[in-house]
Amino acid sequence: MRPRFARPPALTLVTSGLRRPVWPAVVAVGLMLPLGAQAGDRLLGAWGVSQVEGAGGGGLTPWATITGPGSSDQHGQVVYATQVRTQGGYRLRVAGAAIGIRDRVELSMARWSFKLSDDVVPGKSLEMSVIGAKVRLVGDAVYDQHTALPQLSVGVQHKQADDVGALRSLGLPIRADEDFDVYLSATKLWLGLAAGHNVLGSLTLRWTRANQFGLLGFGGEEQADRTLQLEGSVGVMLRDDLVVGAEWRGKPDNLGVPGFEEDAAWDVFAAWFPGRHVNLTVAWLHLGNIATLRRQQGLYLSGQMAF
């Protein structure tokens, strides 16, 4: 018999209300759904939530798990939305959708809108589109309790920044306006590890040259090529419907321009699962230096629907 499982930790950085329509993209995801059994047999919450670029897992970093409630003979899909504000006046909005196919393959999309602080460029927003894919290689994060082997997945995210021309006119030595990240994730759930509470841990190695996740283009004078960056998340299930945890994400510092140095991002979060198809998360996010404003941090709320 498979062990009883409470919902794993989750975190999402996504949002509604973008200046450009995103729901046509969500409909397009629905049209790509494969024929087969409808989702619903997979253990509740085992797919995590939607990562900031759209992949299933945590909010800052993807997990090796495949998004959606579909089991190995089903498909499932999610839509998600969130808003993040920092004390310096920056505002991040992202919205998107993803499909999980037979708990093996994942396809995702996301649309970003990042409003700059009025202290930097009044009334200006940076836009970015992300299309991603992930494939589970080996292991099962939940059911392989008899082995130390985690679930392993490989993924790719293609990113297109819309405003690189304007950024170059400000003197930023950006090498490209579109590029792709490649990542390898390892995720494991330990049942009852912390005083009877389930614990989930995930590590991701990302090959990237994205500046501020890609909003400021890709590559720079300091570093033109991709480098390997480490990401990770951990969560503890205090009860079946409540998870607390933290995440950390390394980022490259490519541009070599004073005031545009880049710091690692981290967060602490609490995620609540009021039902099988809904997730709500509150977190404190630290983004570090962003476009001359240091120690940017703030509160965000996020939500995901799975079906």
N, C-alpha and C positions, 0 to 999 in steps of 0.2 A: 504494500500500500504506500502511495506517495504521502510525504509528510504534509501536515496541515500548514498552510502558509498564510501569513498576514501580509498586507500590502507593503511593497517595498518603498523606499524613499523616493521622493519625486521633487522636481523643481523645474520651473519653466520661466523663460524670459520672453514673452510674446505679447502682442497687443492688437486691439482693434482700432478703427478710426483712422486708417491711413489716408493720406491725401490722394493716392492712386487706388483705384478699385482693386481689391484682392479677392473678392468672392468669385469672380469668373475663374480665377485660378483654382479655387476650392472645388468648383463644379467640374473643372477639367480633371482634377484628381479622381473625383467620383466616376467619371466616364472611363477612366483607365482601370477600374476594378476588374479583376479576373472573375470568370465564372467559377462557382463553387459554393461551399457551405458558408452561410453567414457567420460572422464572428459571435462568440459568446461562451465558448467552452474553456478558454484559457483562464488560469487563476487570476482573481481580481487584482488589478494593479500591477501585474508582473511585467508589464511593458514600460513602466515608468511614466514619464510625461514627455514634453517636447523641449528639446534643447534649443538654444537661442538661434542656431542656424537651421532648425527644423528636424534634426534627427531625434529618434527616441532615446530617452535616458534621463539625465539630469538637465539643469538649466544652463550652466556654463559649459558643460562637457557631455558628450554622448556616452552612452553605455553600450556594451556589446549586445544587449537585448534588442529585440525587434519590436517596433511600435505596434499598438493596437491590440484589441482583445482576442484576436484570432489565434487558434491553436495550430498544430502542424497540418491539419487538413482544412483550414479555414483561412479567410482573409479578414482584416479589420482595418479601420481607419480612424483618424483623429483630426479634429480642427482645434485651433488654439488661438489665444489672444492675451496680451499683457501690456502694461505701461510702466515705464521706469522713469523716475525723476531724480536728479541729483541736486544737492544744495546749491550748486553753482549755476543752475538754470538750464542744464541739458535735459532733454526728454527723449527717450527711446520708445518707439512703437514698432511692433512686429506682428504680423499675422500670417497664418499659413495652414497647411494641411499635410498629412502623410498617410501612406498605406503600408501595412504589413501583410506580406503574402506568405502564407503557410509557415509562419514563424521562422522564415529562412531569408527572405529578401525584403528590403524596405526602400520605398521611394518617398521623397519629401520635397517640399518647396516652402519658401519663406520670403516675405517682403518686408524690408526694413525702412523706417523713416526716423531719422535722428535730428531733432531740432537743436541747432547750436544755441549756446548761451547768448543773450543780448550783449554781454560783456565781450564776446568774441566777434561774431558777425550777426547783427540784429536781423531777425526775420528770415534767416536762412536755414534750410534743412538739407541733410545729406540722405540720399536714397541708395538702396542696394537690394538686389535680387539674389537668391540662393536656391540652387537645385541640387539635391543630394541623393545618394544611393548607399546602401549598406548591405553586406552579405554576412550571415553567420557562418563561421568556418567550422568550429568544433565546440563541444561542451554545452551544458545547460546550467545557467546561473542558479536556478531554483532546485532542480531535481537531482543534480549530481552531488548529493551530500556524501556519498561514499568515497569521493576522491577530492584531492586538493586542486584539481584542474579547473580553472575558471572557464566561463564561456568567452570565446574569442570571436571578434567580428572585425572586418575591414570595411572602411567607408571612404567615400570621396564627396566633396562639396565644391561645386562650381559657383563662383561668386562674380557678380557684375556690379561694379560701383558706377553710379550715374554721373557723378560730379567731379571727376578727376581733372577735367580741363580747367575748371574754375580754381581748383586747389593748386594746380601747377602755376596758374597766373599769380598766385600768392608767393611763389618761390619754393614750393615743396618739390623735392627731386623724386617724384613718384615714377616708378619704372613701367607700370601697367595699370589699366583700368579694369581688367578681368584676369582671373587666375583660378586655381583650384587648390584645395587642401586635401591631403590624404592622411587617414588616421587608422590606427589599430587600437581597439579597446578590449580590455579584459575585465569581466564583471563576475562577482561571486556573492551569493547570499549564504550567511551562516545562521542556521536556525537555533534560537535560544542562546546565542553566544554571550550576550551581556545580561546577566542576571535573569535569564529566561526570555529576554527580548531579542528579536531577530535583528541582525546587522547586515547591511549591504555595503560593499566596497567596490570601487571601480577605478581603474587607471587607464589613461589614454595617452598614446604617443602620437603627436600631430606633426606632419611635415608641411610647413607653411611659410609664406612671406607676407601675410596679410598685415596691413597697418590698421590698428584699432578694429580688429575683426574683419577688415576689408573696406570699411567706410572711407578710409583715406587711401584707397588704392593698395598697390602691392609692390614691395621692394622699395629701395631707396639708396641714397648715397653711402650710408654706413654699411648696409648689407643688401645686395641685389638679389641673392639667391635664397631658396628655401632653407630653413633650419628646423631641427627637431625641437619641439616644445612638449613639456610634460603637463598633464592635467589629471585631476583626481576628484573623487567625491566619496563621502561616507555618510550613512544615515542609520539612525536607530529607531525602531518602531516602538514607541511608548505604549501604544495600544493598536488595535487592528485598523483604526481609521486615522491615526495621527503619527506623523513621522517628523523627527527633527534631525538636522545634520548640517554639513558644511561642504563647500566646494572650493577648489583652487584651480586657476588656469594660467599657465605661463604664456607670455606673448613676446614675439620678437621686437627688437628695437632697431628698426631699419633706417629711418629717415636721416638721422644725423643732423637734425636742425634744432638749435636751442629752443626750448619751450614745447617741443613736440616729442620729448622723450616718452617712452611707453613703459608702463608698470604692469606687473601681474594683477589679475583680477581675482577676487574671492567673495564668498558670501556665506551667511548663515541663514537657515530657513526652517520653516515649519510648514508641512504639507498636510492638508485635511482631505479625506475622501468621503464625502457625505453619501455617495452612492456609487454603483458600479461604473457609471458612465461619466462621472464628473470629478474633477480634481480642482482644488483651490489652494493656492500657495501664497504665503507672505514671507518676505525675506529682506535682509539688509545687505545691500550690494556695495562693494568697494571696487571702483574702476581705476583708481590712481590718477595719474596725470592725463588730461585730455585737452589738447590744443591750448596750451599755456595755463590752464587752470588745474592746480594740483589738488590731490586728495579728494577726488570726486567720489561721493558716496551718497546713497539715499535708499529710500524705501520703495519697494515695488510689490504689486499684486499681480497674480497671474491665474489663468483658468484654462482648462482643457476639457473637451468633450470627446468621448470615445464611443464608437458604435460599429 
